[in-house]
Structure formats: C-alpha cells, structure tokens
Amino acid sequence: MTYRSLQLDVGGTITTDELDERPDASPAYEVKSETGAVLASGTATVNAVSTTLASGVARGARAVTVTSASSIVAGQRYRLTGREDIGGEFVLVRSVSGTSVTLVRPLVNDHASGASFVSTRVSCAVPASACDTPRRGCRVEITYEVSGDARPVVSVEFDVTRYSLRSGLTLEHVRTLDPLILKRAVDGTWWPDVIAAAWERIVARIGQQHDPGGLVGAIDLQQPHAVMVRLIVAEQGVGEASQAHAEELRAQFDRELTLLLTSRAFDDDQDGAVEKHEGFFRTISLTRA
C-alpha cells in the first residue's frame, strides 16, 4: 500500500490509480477522519486519457499504436481493453512518439483494433481545513459508476503530518554505489517503481515504532533508500549467491537506517515539542518476510 501524507494546515491532492475501470463521469468523494467523520467532500478529476487502439496487437508486443496519444505520459499506467477478467490488462508506458506508445513490459493478451486505452487515474483535492490537526488513518472515499452501474467504494488512506520524510534518491545515485545494478535487474524493471517500493518499505520500518510524520526536521533518507533499492533487486535473483547478497544488504540497510536515525528526535504527537516520553529513535529489528 502506498504511504501518502499531506502537510498540516496545507492540504493537497490525493491521486490514485486504484480504480479498476474508468468512471462514467467525475466521481464524488468524501474526506474522512480516522473516526469516520466527514471533513470535506467534492468532485474528483479523472485523467483525460481516453482513446483506442488504431490497430490490433498480439500478446508479447512491447508497443501499441493509438488513435490519439494526447496526454499519454511515460511512467503512468493505463487500462487496455477493460478489466483483466474480460481480457484486459494494465500497461505501463515507457515512451511516446507520435501515436506509437512503447511499453515497459510485453503484453499478456491479444488486443483488437478499436480496443479501449484509458486512464483510471483520479485526483481528489483535500482542503487545508481538513488538515487542521495531525492525524493517522484518514481516508478519501471515492464513489463512482461504470456504464450506469455503481462500483464498490474505493478508499485511499493518508496521514496529516507536521513533518515529512524525504529522499532525493535517483537511479544514478544507486548506480554510483553499485555499478552492476542494471545487470542484476530482471528484464522489464521500471526503476521509478522499484525506488517507490523501496521507499514504502522504509516508511513501514519506521512506522513499526513511530509515527512516520513525527520525525523532527528535514532528514534525508537517501542512503538507506539506495540500499533498499539494491535489496529489492537482489531478492529477485535466483541461486544461493543472490540470496546471500540479499542477506548482506538486509544487514546493511539495518545499520544505515539505525545510524541515520539514532540521534534524531521524534515528536510522536506532532505538537511541535519533543517531550520526555517521546525522545529519540530506538533500534528497529529487521525480520525476513
């Protein structure tokens, strides 16, 4: 699950690709607190991409031609031919040239000319008034219809935080630490996704003992983030050597994260003051999933 947070007294936009189908129109949404109280409501914005295939394409292809590539963006996911149970699939775009769309991974299914190529991305504005106190477990509940039929409500969680974790990690930084990282990765690796997945693991580790939004100050978690990216790649390998390398990286990640956070204060209730009962970071024990 993606960790999302909005700034205290500022608010922002919650965006999700979790809808299984493209809505008929702009969905309604409610912003709710951890107790279920409605803090705000509104009409969501649906991404503009809604086009079709200009020609059929066979499974295994890594490019498709669409009738219009307007607003299609590299790095985003789109729904091709509808839901998976009717032969559709999500595709991740690597690049766009004219009406030719290159994909990160080969297609799983055949798709006919005229098949739908749409975005299911929805964005919901959360006002500052709904972010007037630090909260964990808030949610945006999205209500929508497809072909006039109501679909299950999609719930997207987020926290309201005084402080924000950050990392400026790029693939180039990872390559500096591990020049062979590209060779170690499996075919079809999309590095922004790997970097994002590594970040989610870091937030989850911190969240084992503290509110991730309670880490005081602008601390950059780039170094342990880079190790976690390397670990995810190593976990995809096969054989004893790959698994041994993964174990080494798990231990290194534990050391890097603990070293970085040991002297950092946590303000768990995020009231702007570090009380004695909150104090400083304590060691997190790593266990293999």
N, C-alpha and C positions, 0 to 999 in steps of 0.2 A: 504494500500500500504506500502511495506517495505521501511523504510528510509535507504538509502545507501550513504556512503560518502567515498571519497578517500583523502589521505593526499596530501597537496600541495607539488609540486616538487618531489613527490614519485610515485604516481600512485598505481596500484594494479590490482586486478581481480574482475570483476563483474560476479556473479553467479546467475542464475535464474532457477526456475522450472516452469516458466510460459508458456512454450511451451505445447500445448495441445496434441501433438503427438511426437514420436521420429523421428528426421530428418533422411533422407536417408544417408547423409554424414555430414561432418563438415560444419556448416553453415558459411556464410560470415557475417561480421558485420562492422558497422561504428560507431565511437565515435563522437558525435556531441555536439557542444556548445549550450547554451540556445538560440542562434540566428539561429541555424541550420547549422552553419559552420562545415565542416568535420575536426576533429582534428587528427584522426587516423583511421586505418582500419586493418582488419586481418581476420583470420580464427578461428572460435570458436572451443573449445574442448567439445565433447559430452561425458558424463559419460559412462563408459564401460559396465554397466549392460544391457544385452540383452539376456534373457533366456526365458524359457517356463515352464508351469506347468507340473509336472510329472504325476499328477493325477487330476481328476475333483474334484471340491469342491462346496458345497452348500452355499447358502446365509445364513448368520448368523455365519459362521465359523470364527474363530479368528486365524487360522493358515493355511498355504498352503505349499505344497512340490514342489520344483522347480528342474529342471534337473541339474542346476548348481547355487550354491549360491556365486560364486566368485564375489567379490567387492560389494555385498549387505551389506549395513551398517545400523545399528539401528539408528532411528531418521530421516531417509530420506524417501521421498515419491517416489513411483513407480507407473507406469501406468499398470493396469491389463486389458487385453482384448481390449485395444484401448479406443476410446472416449466414453463418457457417453451416447451419442445418439445411440450407437450401442451395449449398454450393458456393456461397460467398466466402470472402476472407478479407482480413485487414492487410494492407500493404504499406510498407514504409518507403518513402521516396528518398532516393539518393541525389538525383539531379533532374532538372527540367531544361529541355532545349526545344523551343517551338512548341509543338504539340506532342513531342516524344517525352515520356516520363520513364526514367531509369529507376529501378527498384533496388533496395539493399539486398534482398533475398529473392530466390526464384519463386514463381507462383506455385501454389499447391494444386490448383484446379485449372481446367479449361474455362475460358470465358468468351461468350459470343459477342459479335459486333452489336453495339447498342446497349451493352450491359452498363449498369449504373456505376459511376465512380464519384463518390460523395464523401464529404467530411461529416463526422458526427460530433465535432468539437463544439462545446457550448461554454459560454463565458457568462459569469454572474457577478455583478457589481455589489460589493459589500460596503456600505457606508461607514464613515468614522463613528457614527452614533451607535453602531452595532459592535464597535470595538473599543468601548469606553472603559473596560476593565480586563486584566489578563484572564484568559480562560483556556482550559483544555477541553477537547472533545466537542467543540462547536461543529455545526454542520450546515451545509446548504442542501436542501431537499428540492429536487427538480422533478416537476410533473409534466409529462408530455404524451402526445398521441402520434400514432403512425397509421396512416390510411383510416383515420377516424376512430381507431381503437386505442383505448388507454393502455399505457405500458406501465410496468412497475416503477415506483418512485426510485430515482437514483439519489443516493445520499453521499455527499462528499465532505469528509471531515477536515477540519483545520483548527489551529490554535491561534489565540490572540496573545502576542508576546511583547514584552518591553524590550528585550534584547533579541538579536538574531545571529544564529550560527552562519558562518560563511566559508567558502572555499573558492579560490580563484584557479582551481586546477584545470589544466588543458592537457591534451594528448601529448603535446611537445614536452611538457614537464615530465610526464610519465616516461617518455622515450629517453629523456636525459638520464633518468635513474635506471632504466632497463632498455638498452638499445635494441634488444631482440624481441621486444614486446609484440611487434607486428607479426613476427614469425610464429610466436607462441599462440596467437589468437586463431580461433577457428574461422573458416570461411563464412562470410555474412555477418561478421561482427560490426555493429554500429556503435562507434565509440561514445557518442553522446549518451546512448542508453546505458552503456557499461559504467560511465562516470556517474550518471544519475543513480544507478543501482548501488554503486559503492557508497554514495552519499547517504542513501536511505539506511544502509547498514550502520553507518557511523552514528546517525541520529538515533537509531534504535538502541545502539550500545549505550550512548549517553543517557537515553531515556530509561534504562534499567534502574538507575538510581536517582536521577534528577529530571526535572522538567527541562527539556532541551532549550526552552526560551528563557531559562533562569541563569544561563552562563553570562556573567557580567563582562562587559567590554567587547571590543571588536577583535575577537581572536580568529585567526586564520587557520583552518584545519587542513590546509593543502597537503602537508607532508603525510599524515596518516591516510588522507584521502587517496594519495597516489599509491600507497602500499595496498590499500584495499582494492583498487583497480587491478593491480598486479595479481592479487589473491583470486579475484573472480576469474581472471583469465586462466590462472593455474588450475583452478578447480574444474575447468572444462577439459583439461588434458586427461590422457589415459596412461596407465602404467605406473609402476612404483616410483619412478623418478619424478613424475609430475605431482604425485600425491605427497612425496617428501618435500618437494619445493613448496607446495601449498601449506604444509605444516610449518615450515620455516617462516613463511610470510604471515601466517596467523600469529606466531610468536612476535614477529617484528611489529605487526600492527598494534598488538597489545602494548608493547614497550613504547612505541611512538605516541600513541594516544594518551597513555598514562603520563609520560614525560611532559607532554604539552599541557595537560590539564591539571597536573598536580598542584601548581601554585595559583590556579585560577579560582576566584571566588564564585559561589553560586548564590543567587537571590531567588530561592525557590518560590516564594510568594510574589515575587516581582513587584515589590512595593517601593523599590529604589534604594533599599538599605539592606546590607548583609548582616543579619542577626546571628548571635552565637549558635543557635540551633541549626543554622543553615551551613555556614562555614565554607570549607574548601572541598574540592573534588577528592573522592576516595577511589581507590583502585577498583576497576571493573574486571571481574574474572571472565575470560572467554571460554565458551564451551562449544564444541563442534556440533553443528546441527545434525 
